[in-house]
């Protein structure tokens, strides 16, 4: 039981030993421990600040990347719309140009056909005229064997010419 109820001398010696230990710790131990704890706290604070700064930079970078991505998508959409407009315009221009060319070809074909038709008509008239002249010559030769019939025909033609003039 002596351990639970120490003597007065033991208490004094324990107090002296505690005071010496406290003084040694207070003079040399505590400053080292406190400075180490403060350094560690500063290091932790710097780490937290660095982490917060890195997080802010990451957030800013993400925001900038999102803005750039949105801008790129907008530009892509604008380019696609512009390309679609250009495609439509080129197709329309090509269609109009093709219609013009087709009209030119059709007009040229019509003109060529008309000229060929007129030439064929002229050729047909010439051929018919020559054919009729040949037939008339043969008919007249067969009917005009005598001089009296020839004179009547010439008089008749001259009379027709005079009445026309």
Residue pairs with C-beta under 8 A, 6 or more apart in sequence:
6 14
140 153
143 149
144 150
144 153
